[in-house]
Structures are given as C-alpha cells and as structure tokens.
Amino acid sequence: MTPPYGARPPRVLMVIRLFYPWIGGTQTQAHRLAKELVAQGVEVQLVTGWWFRGTPRREVIDGIPVFRNHTLWEFFGVKGARKFGGYLYIATLLWHLWRRRSTYDVIHVHGLSYHTFGAVLAGRWLGKPTITKIANSERASDIDKMRRDRHLALSRLMLPTALRCDRFVALNEAVARELLAAGVPGERIVRIPNGIELAGSGVKSAYELHDPARLVFVGRLHEQKGVDTLLRAFRAVRDRAALPRVELRLVGDGPLMGDMVELAARLGISREVGFEGSRDDVPAFLERADVFVLPSRAEGMSNALLEAMSLGLPVVASRIPGNVDVVQDGVDGLLFEVDDPDSLSDALIRMLGDAALRERVGSRARLTVVERYALGGVARRYLGLYRELTGTRGARVVELASASASSPPAG
C-alpha cells in the first residue's frame, strides 16, 4: 500500500529540455539540486530529450534515474531537424508523464520553453502540481523567446498554457517582473536562488597578488557573456594598472572562440590572454586567481560567480539582473556598467590596486554564499514548496514566503 503524502517526502519528477552530455548552467543546477534532494531522502527522477546519438535511453546518474525520450534529431543525421524533433519531444514527454503517473507527486520543470507546455498540460490532466524555474530575463528572456518562436515554431501559442504553472521560481527580480507583466499572479511567483556545494578546501586566505596578477573568467564564449567587453577592458588594465605584469585566463569554450582569439590579436594582448577551452579543473583556476571577472550581458544567476565567491575570491561583475541579486557593490564585490569597457577597467584597476579591498570583499563574498546559497538550504526550500503544493504535513508556507521576502535587496 502506498503511504500517504505526509508519511514521506513528495516524489519529484524533473523535466529538462537538454541534459548531459549537454552541459550548461541549467543542467548543472538541475543535477546539483536533484542530487542534494536524494541525499535528503527525496525520490527524484529526471526526464529529458534523447538528442545525442550514443547516449543511453535510460541511466542512473548519482542515484537519479534519467529517462531520455525520442526527439528525431541526429538519429536521422538531418541537419536542422532538431526543431522538428521538438514536436516529437512534446508527444513523448506527455506519454512518459502519463505512463509513469503513479511514480511521482509533483513535476519540477527547469526552464521555460516548449517542454514546459507539455509538462503543464500533463500536470493539469493528471492533477499533478507543476513548478517551473525560470533563469533568463531581459536580453535572454525565456518568455520573449517563446513569444518569438525562438526554440520551436508556434511556441508562442504554447506560452499561455505554460504560464498556467502552479508555481514559478524566479531566479532574479527581473524574471519576477516579466512574469507579472505576462499576467502571472504574484502569489504564484517564488524567489529561490541557485545553490552550490560549499568547498571544503581551496578557500582564499591570502590576498597578495601573484606575479603576474591573475584575472579569471569562467563561462561559455557566447555573445551573452560579454567577453569582447572584457578583452577591451583588459587592454586598458594592462596599460594603466600600476603593476609589473597582469594576465587574463578565459576558461570555457563556445561559438565565439575564434572571434575572441582574433579580437585579442587585434588588441595586441594575445601574449597576456590565455584561452583555456573547456576544462575539468575549473576550481584550480579559481584557486590560483587574484580576481574573478563576469562581464555578462544577461544572467539568471551565475554558477561561476557563486563558485568564485564561495572560495573567497574578489569578484567584479556587470550590473545586470542576476548579478545585482547576488553582489552588493563595494560589500562583497564590485559592479560595473554592462557593455562599458572603461567602467570595467576602472573596477579591475581599483580591485588590483587595493589589497585591503580585495580581502574585505573576498571574505564577505564567502560569507554571502554560506548564508544564502548553500545547496542544502536551497534544497530544503524546494522541499517546503513541494510539500505546500502537495498538501503534505510539515508544509511551512509562511516560513517559505518569509524566507523569500527577507532576501537582501539588490545592489
């Protein structure tokens, strides 16, 4: 006999459009959260698309059953067929959710796109509460992408159904505003941040600069990340900073790799800039850095930023939604005006030239992450939300709302 909800935590089925071997911020957060929920005794399964030839249809990753449903793409080797595969993905997702309806109590969707439409539709048919976490706003707005059919033709017609989700988790204030503007009632919007595992070692304790001084960026080489702004700012830092030598390491790969290598050459900084590509030893780069830089034009809530701060690393980040929700300017990092190389170079020169500032903001950055972004606490907040929606005993609705409302203001 199946025990009542109150005798066990709600069982969670996570839906994500892309998962491993595709790796990005959304995938990393879904994996981390699922793993932590399992550690806290929650039964979690994950369903995604079968996009990549050679990946198994089913596997278990860190105790999480992962199901990949047919999407057509790559299996026929037809270039450009991926978008057509999205329609099959919706159909196979609906079938999967119906067929396995007795194995989960709540549907947790990562990202807003056509897969959200399928999940919400199934949730309403089956009487299963649905949660959708939205990371991207403004220039990278998920809502806007659906309205403009960016991921799949006719997704604009799916948006009204997707927006009928029982709860939305907004990663930053801009996402919450966009949801309100799209007609989502405020009581269905919850603020829960990304969470990270706190490093047990490698936390910075000395803030003297290396020789050469080391700046590090971690992320995809994509237009959204603003690496071109960083390269232009770095040339000014190299020429103006009162330092013998300074270097920049770019850790990550992406579609703009060739363009950024060419830009560095045109700026005359190729000798000081290292393009490291995708690496498995990212923590080692952070541990050896003097300053972490995030010049993004759009972010939900950057994993790389949180990871750098968790190590006590001084950070300089663009003044955009997502970053301003994490970094208080002059308290646990420095903010600069987005797309402004002069503003960025000024912030970097200030940070590099002031050891007391580096130590003060770096130490406070570590404390910020410990207090607000530790993965265990974030997972417990999700568990409270699951319990609220499934009506289980121990639901702490007032506490959840209070925790969300008491988050420190941006800036």
Backbone torsions as a table, in degrees:
resi	resn	phi	psi	omega
1	MET	NA	132.8	-179.6
2	THR	-71.8	128.3	-179.8
3	PRO	-67.9	152.7	176.9
4	PRO	-64.3	159.3	-179.9
5	TYR	-48.2	-44.9	-172.9
6	GLY	-64.9	-17.8	-178.5
7	ALA	-86.6	-7.0	-179.0
8	ARG	-154.5	159.1	175.2
9	PRO	-64.7	151.5	175.5
10	PRO	-58.9	142.7	177.1
11	ARG	-85.5	133.6	-170.3
12	VAL	-113.7	131.5	170.6
13	LEU	-112.1	116.2	179.3
14	MET	-93.2	137.9	177.1
15	VAL	-117.7	127.0	178.6
16	ILE	-140.8	135.5	-173.7
17	ARG	-65.1	-46.0	178.7
18	LEU	-123.4	139.5	176.4
19	PHE	-141.4	-177.9	-177.4
20	TYR	-48.6	136.7	17.7
21	PRO	-83.5	-2.1	173.1
22	TRP	-70.9	130.4	-178.2
23	ILE	-124.1	124.9	175.7
24	GLY	-155.3	-176.0	-177.8
25	GLY	-61.2	-41.4	-179.7
26	THR	-64.3	-43.4	-179.7
27	GLN	-65.2	-42.5	-180.0
28	THR	-61.6	-44.6	-179.2
29	GLN	-67.5	-40.7	178.3
30	ALA	-60.9	-43.9	-179.8
31	HIS	-63.6	-47.8	-179.2
32	ARG	-60.9	-46.5	-177.4
33	LEU	-65.3	-45.0	179.9
34	ALA	-60.1	-43.4	-179.5
35	LYS	-62.8	-41.7	179.8
36	GLU	-69.3	-38.7	176.9
37	LEU	-62.0	-41.6	176.6
38	VAL	-60.1	-42.1	178.9
39	ALA	-62.8	-28.0	178.9
40	GLN	-90.9	10.4	173.8
41	GLY	91.9	12.2	-179.7
42	VAL	-93.0	136.9	175.8
43	GLU	-83.8	118.4	-176.0
44	VAL	-125.7	136.7	169.2
45	GLN	-129.8	156.9	-176.0
46	LEU	-132.5	135.4	178.3
47	VAL	-123.3	137.4	-177.2
48	THR	-146.2	-174.5	178.4
49	GLY	-89.8	149.9	177.8
50	TRP	-94.0	76.5	-170.8
51	TRP	-89.6	-26.1	-168.6
52	PHE	-114.4	123.3	178.3
53	ARG	-61.7	138.2	178.8
54	GLY	97.2	-14.6	176.3
55	THR	-84.5	146.8	-178.8
56	PRO	-70.6	150.2	177.6
57	ARG	-66.7	-37.0	177.9
58	ARG	-137.5	141.6	173.3
59	GLU	-158.7	168.4	176.3
60	VAL	-115.7	123.2	179.8
61	ILE	-118.1	115.6	179.7
62	ASP	51.8	42.1	177.9
63	GLY	80.6	7.2	-177.8
64	ILE	-109.5	115.1	174.0
65	PRO	-66.1	126.8	-179.6
66	VAL	-115.2	125.5	179.5
67	PHE	-113.7	128.8	176.9
68	ARG	-112.2	123.3	-177.6
69	ASN	-101.6	152.7	-174.6
70	HIS	-57.8	143.5	179.1
71	THR	-136.8	-3.9	-178.4
72	LEU	79.9	-45.6	-170.4
73	TRP	-57.2	144.3	179.7
74	GLU	70.3	-32.8	-177.7
75	PHE	-66.0	-22.5	175.8
76	PHE	-108.2	-1.5	176.9
77	GLY	63.8	27.2	-178.0
78	VAL	-97.1	115.2	180.0
79	LYS	-63.4	133.6	178.5
80	GLY	85.3	0.7	-177.8
81	ALA	-80.3	-5.6	-175.0
82	ARG	-59.5	-41.6	-178.2
83	LYS	-65.4	-35.5	176.1
84	PHE	-67.2	-34.2	177.0
85	GLY	-61.9	-22.1	178.4
86	GLY	-60.2	-35.0	179.3
87	TYR	-68.3	-40.2	175.8
88	LEU	-64.6	-37.1	178.1
89	TYR	-58.5	-44.3	179.2
90	ILE	-60.6	-45.0	-178.4
91	ALA	-64.8	-44.8	-178.8
92	THR	-70.8	-30.6	175.7
93	LEU	-65.8	-45.2	178.0
94	LEU	-59.4	-43.3	179.3
95	TRP	-63.6	-43.4	180.0
96	HIS	-62.1	-46.0	-178.1
97	LEU	-65.2	-35.9	177.6
98	TRP	-71.2	-45.0	-175.5
99	ARG	-64.7	-32.7	-177.0
100	ARG	-105.2	22.6	-173.0
101	ARG	-61.0	-24.4	-178.9
102	SER	-83.8	-2.3	-174.2
103	THR	-104.3	0.8	-179.3
104	TYR	-146.9	158.7	-178.8
105	ASP	-112.7	-25.8	-176.6
106	VAL	-143.2	144.3	178.6
107	ILE	-104.8	125.2	179.7
108	HIS	-116.1	110.9	-176.2
109	VAL	-98.4	135.9	175.9
110	HIS	-104.4	111.4	179.3
111	GLY	94.3	152.3	178.4
112	LEU	-108.2	113.8	177.3
113	SER	-163.9	-160.8	-177.0
114	TYR	-66.0	-25.6	176.7
115	HIS	-67.3	-28.6	175.9
116	THR	-65.0	-41.4	176.5
117	PHE	-54.9	-49.7	-180.0
118	GLY	-61.9	-42.1	-177.8
119	ALA	-67.2	-43.0	-179.6
120	VAL	-67.9	-39.8	178.3
121	LEU	-60.2	-47.1	178.8
122	ALA	-64.5	-41.1	179.8
123	GLY	-60.1	-39.5	179.9
124	ARG	-71.4	-38.8	177.1
125	TRP	-64.2	-40.3	-172.1
126	LEU	-95.0	-4.2	-178.3
127	GLY	71.1	30.7	178.8
128	LYS	-104.5	126.9	176.9
129	PRO	-64.5	145.2	-176.0
130	THR	-125.8	133.4	176.5
131	ILE	-117.2	136.4	174.3
132	THR	-124.6	127.0	176.1
133	LYS	-95.5	126.3	-179.3
134	ILE	-116.4	127.6	-177.1
135	ALA	-103.6	-33.7	-165.1
136	ASN	-104.0	140.4	-179.6
137	SER	-141.6	177.2	175.9
138	GLU	51.4	-117.1	-174.1
139	ARG	-61.9	-28.3	-178.3
140	ALA	-111.5	22.8	-172.1
141	SER	-53.4	124.7	175.9
142	ASP	-66.0	-38.1	178.9
143	ILE	-62.8	-45.0	-179.6
144	ASP	-64.9	-37.8	178.8
145	LYS	-61.8	-40.2	177.1
146	MET	-66.9	-40.7	179.7
147	ARG	-61.9	-32.0	-177.3
148	ARG	-99.6	12.2	177.8
149	ASP	55.8	39.2	-175.4
150	ARG	-69.2	-39.4	-177.0
151	HIS	-92.7	-29.5	-176.5
152	LEU	-158.1	134.2	177.3
153	ALA	-57.9	138.6	178.9
154	LEU	75.4	9.8	178.0
155	SER	-65.7	-22.0	176.6
156	ARG	-61.2	-29.6	178.0
157	LEU	-77.4	-18.5	178.4
158	MET	-86.6	-19.2	-174.2
159	LEU	-58.5	-45.7	-179.6
160	PRO	-57.1	-38.1	177.0
161	THR	-69.0	-43.8	179.7
162	ALA	-59.0	-34.2	-177.9
163	LEU	-78.5	1.3	175.7
164	ARG	-92.3	14.6	177.0
165	CYS	-56.4	147.6	-177.8
166	ASP	-66.8	-38.0	176.5
167	ARG	-144.1	143.9	171.1
168	PHE	-114.5	133.0	172.2
169	VAL	-98.2	114.3	-179.7
170	ALA	-98.0	122.4	-177.6
171	LEU	-73.4	-25.7	177.9
172	ASN	-145.1	171.9	-174.2
173	GLU	-65.0	-33.7	179.9
174	ALA	-64.5	-38.9	176.0
175	VAL	-61.5	-44.4	179.2
176	ALA	-59.9	-41.7	178.9
177	ARG	-63.9	-41.5	179.8
178	GLU	-65.1	-37.9	177.4
179	LEU	-64.4	-43.8	177.9
180	LEU	-61.3	-43.3	179.8
181	ALA	-64.7	-27.0	179.1
182	ALA	-84.2	0.7	175.9
183	GLY	97.7	8.6	178.3
184	VAL	-79.7	125.3	179.4
185	PRO	-61.5	144.0	-177.8
186	GLY	-58.3	-31.7	-178.2
187	GLU	-70.6	-11.5	177.1
188	ARG	-97.5	5.7	-179.2
189	ILE	-111.2	126.3	-178.6
190	VAL	-123.3	141.3	175.8
191	ARG	-101.6	109.6	172.7
192	ILE	-130.3	126.8	-175.4
193	PRO	-80.9	173.1	166.3
194	ASN	-66.4	155.2	177.8
195	GLY	-124.3	151.5	176.8
196	ILE	-133.2	155.5	174.9
197	GLU	-78.9	128.0	-177.6
198	LEU	-75.3	129.9	-179.0
199	ALA	-68.5	135.4	176.2
200	GLY	-86.6	-13.6	179.5
201	SER	-143.9	169.0	178.3
202	GLY	83.2	3.6	179.2
203	VAL	-70.3	133.4	-174.0
204	LYS	-67.5	134.8	178.0
205	SER	-126.7	-17.7	179.1
206	ALA	-122.9	137.7	-172.4
207	TYR	-119.0	16.7	170.8
208	GLU	-69.8	144.7	-178.2
209	LEU	-74.3	147.1	169.7
210	HIS	-74.0	171.3	173.7
211	ASP	-127.1	105.2	5.0
212	PRO	-76.7	158.7	174.2
213	ALA	-63.2	141.1	-170.3
214	ARG	-114.9	116.5	171.1
215	LEU	-101.8	140.1	-178.0
216	VAL	-133.1	135.3	168.9
217	PHE	-118.0	139.0	175.4
218	VAL	-127.3	123.9	178.2
219	GLY	160.8	177.4	178.2
220	ARG	-74.0	143.8	174.2
221	LEU	-84.2	83.2	-173.9
222	HIS	-134.9	152.5	-177.7
223	GLU	-52.2	-36.9	-178.0
224	GLN	-61.6	-25.5	-174.0
225	LYS	-85.7	-10.8	173.1
226	GLY	68.2	29.4	-177.8
227	VAL	-65.0	-29.8	176.7
228	ASP	-61.0	-40.2	176.2
229	THR	-62.3	-41.8	-179.7
230	LEU	-63.2	-43.2	-179.2
231	LEU	-63.7	-41.2	178.8
232	ARG	-65.9	-40.1	178.1
233	ALA	-66.7	-36.7	-177.2
234	PHE	-63.7	-37.0	178.1
235	ARG	-59.3	-41.3	178.2
236	ALA	-66.4	-38.9	177.8
237	VAL	-61.7	-45.7	-180.0
238	ARG	-59.7	-38.7	-175.0
239	ASP	-84.6	-26.8	-172.5
240	ARG	-106.3	-27.7	-175.0
241	ALA	-66.4	141.7	179.3
242	ALA	-81.6	60.1	-177.1
243	LEU	-131.8	145.9	176.7
244	PRO	-62.5	-46.0	-176.7
245	ARG	-148.3	149.4	175.8
246	VAL	-146.2	144.2	179.6
247	GLU	-133.5	157.8	179.1
248	LEU	-126.0	130.7	176.2
249	ARG	-115.5	124.7	178.5
250	LEU	-105.9	111.1	-175.5
251	VAL	-104.0	109.4	-178.8
252	GLY	145.6	164.5	179.9
253	ASP	-125.4	176.2	177.7
254	GLY	160.5	178.8	-173.5
255	PRO	-65.9	-18.9	-177.7
256	LEU	-99.1	12.4	-178.3
257	MET	-53.9	-53.1	-178.8
258	GLY	-60.3	-42.6	-179.7
259	ASP	-63.6	-39.5	-177.8
260	MET	-72.9	-35.7	175.0
261	VAL	-62.2	-42.8	178.6
262	GLU	-65.1	-41.0	179.1
263	LEU	-63.6	-42.9	178.1
264	ALA	-59.4	-39.7	178.6
265	ALA	-65.4	-43.3	179.7
266	ARG	-63.0	-34.1	-179.6
267	LEU	-81.3	-7.5	178.7
268	GLY	74.2	29.6	-176.9
269	ILE	-120.5	14.5	-175.2
270	SER	-59.0	-34.8	-178.1
271	ARG	-67.6	-28.5	-176.8
272	GLU	-96.6	-9.2	-176.1
273	VAL	-109.9	125.4	177.3
274	GLY	-108.3	122.9	175.3
275	PHE	-95.0	103.3	-169.7
276	GLU	-88.0	-16.5	-177.4
277	GLY	71.4	-170.3	178.4
278	SER	-70.7	134.2	-176.9
279	ARG	-134.7	148.8	174.5
280	ASP	-90.1	-9.0	-175.9
281	ASP	-111.3	42.3	-179.6
282	VAL	-56.0	-43.5	179.2
283	PRO	-55.3	-34.0	179.8
284	ALA	-64.9	-38.4	176.9
285	PHE	-64.4	-41.3	179.3
286	LEU	-65.8	-40.6	-178.7
287	GLU	-65.8	-28.7	-179.2
288	ARG	-91.4	-1.9	-175.1
289	ALA	-84.6	158.7	171.0
290	ASP	-99.0	-35.2	-179.2
291	VAL	-145.1	137.5	173.7
292	PHE	-99.9	137.9	-177.3
293	VAL	-123.5	132.9	176.0
294	LEU	-130.4	98.9	-174.9
295	PRO	-94.1	24.1	-169.3
296	SER	-58.4	149.8	172.2
297	ARG	-90.3	-20.7	177.7
298	ALA	-155.2	138.6	176.7
299	GLU	-148.3	148.9	167.0
300	GLY	-82.9	-69.7	169.6
301	MET	-158.5	109.0	-168.0
302	SER	-68.5	123.6	172.8
303	ASN	-62.3	-42.7	-178.2
304	ALA	-62.1	-39.9	177.9
305	LEU	-61.9	-46.7	179.7
306	LEU	-63.4	-40.0	-179.6
307	GLU	-65.3	-42.3	177.7
308	ALA	-62.5	-45.2	179.8
309	MET	-64.1	-35.2	-179.0
310	SER	-64.4	-23.6	178.4
311	LEU	-90.6	3.9	-178.9
312	GLY	76.3	21.8	-177.6
313	LEU	-84.1	130.8	174.5
314	PRO	-60.8	135.7	-176.2
315	VAL	-123.1	146.0	172.2
316	VAL	-125.4	122.5	-173.0
317	ALA	-136.8	154.1	178.5
318	SER	-68.4	148.3	-179.0
319	ARG	-84.4	80.1	-179.4
320	ILE	-133.4	162.0	172.7
321	PRO	-55.3	144.1	-175.4
322	GLY	97.2	-57.0	176.2
323	ASN	-71.8	-43.6	-178.2
324	VAL	-71.5	-18.3	175.0
325	ASP	-74.6	-18.0	-177.9
326	VAL	-106.0	-46.7	-172.0
327	VAL	-100.8	127.1	170.7
328	GLN	-96.5	118.7	-172.8
329	ASP	-58.2	124.9	179.0
330	GLY	82.3	-5.7	-179.3
331	VAL	-104.5	-58.5	179.0
332	ASP	-125.7	23.8	177.7
333	GLY	163.8	-179.5	174.9
334	LEU	-120.5	143.1	177.0
335	LEU	-112.1	147.5	176.0
336	PHE	-131.8	164.3	-176.5
337	GLU	-75.9	128.8	-175.0
338	VAL	-58.2	142.3	177.5
339	ASP	65.1	18.5	-177.5
340	ASP	-118.1	96.4	-179.0
341	PRO	-59.4	-34.5	-179.9
342	ASP	-66.3	-42.8	177.8
343	SER	-62.9	-39.9	179.3
344	LEU	-68.2	-45.0	-179.4
345	SER	-64.3	-36.9	176.7
346	ASP	-60.9	-44.6	-179.0
347	ALA	-65.4	-40.5	-179.6
348	LEU	-67.4	-42.5	179.0
349	ILE	-64.2	-39.3	176.6
350	ARG	-61.3	-45.3	-178.1
351	MET	-67.1	-44.2	-178.6
352	LEU	-67.0	-28.1	-175.5
353	GLY	-90.4	2.1	-173.4
354	ASP	-136.6	97.4	-178.4
355	ALA	-64.2	-36.2	-179.9
356	ALA	-65.3	-38.6	177.8
357	LEU	-65.2	-45.1	179.4
358	ARG	-58.2	-44.3	-178.2
359	GLU	-68.6	-40.4	-177.8
360	ARG	-65.9	-50.4	-176.6
361	VAL	-73.9	-33.4	178.4
362	GLY	-64.8	-45.1	179.1
363	SER	-64.3	-40.2	-179.7
364	ARG	-69.9	-33.8	178.5
365	ALA	-61.1	-43.8	177.3
366	ARG	-59.0	-44.9	-179.2
367	LEU	-64.6	-39.6	177.7
368	THR	-57.0	-46.4	-178.6
369	VAL	-66.8	-42.9	179.5
370	VAL	-59.4	-42.5	-175.3
371	GLU	-76.2	-33.5	-168.3
372	ARG	-119.2	-22.1	-169.5
373	TYR	-125.4	11.5	177.2
374	ALA	-62.9	133.9	-171.8
375	LEU	-59.8	-39.9	-179.3
376	GLY	-58.8	-43.4	179.0
377	GLY	-68.0	-39.1	178.0
378	VAL	-63.1	-43.0	179.1
379	ALA	-62.7	-38.5	178.4
380	ARG	-65.0	-34.4	177.0
381	ARG	-67.1	-39.5	174.9
382	TYR	-63.6	-41.1	179.1
383	LEU	-61.2	-40.1	175.2
384	GLY	-60.8	-38.8	178.2
385	LEU	-67.7	-42.0	176.3
386	TYR	-58.1	-45.1	-178.0
387	ARG	-65.8	-38.6	177.6
388	GLU	-59.4	-45.7	-175.1
389	LEU	-74.8	-27.8	179.3
390	THR	-95.2	-2.4	177.6
391	GLY	71.6	25.7	-178.5
392	THR	-77.8	159.1	175.2
393	ARG	-64.4	147.5	178.2
394	GLY	87.8	3.2	176.2
395	ALA	-64.9	130.1	-177.7
396	ARG	-116.6	74.0	-174.4
397	VAL	-63.0	-45.6	-177.3
398	VAL	-64.0	-42.5	-179.4
399	GLU	-64.2	-41.2	-179.9
400	LEU	-62.5	-46.8	179.8
401	ALA	-63.7	-39.3	179.5
402	SER	-65.3	-41.1	180.0
403	ALA	-63.3	-38.4	-179.6
404	SER	-68.0	-43.7	-175.7
405	ALA	-71.6	-25.5	-175.0
406	SER	-88.9	6.1	177.5
407	SER	-60.9	139.1	-179.5
408	PRO	-58.6	146.1	179.3
409	PRO	-65.8	153.9	179.1
410	ALA	-65.2	157.8	175.3
411	GLY	100.3	NA	NA
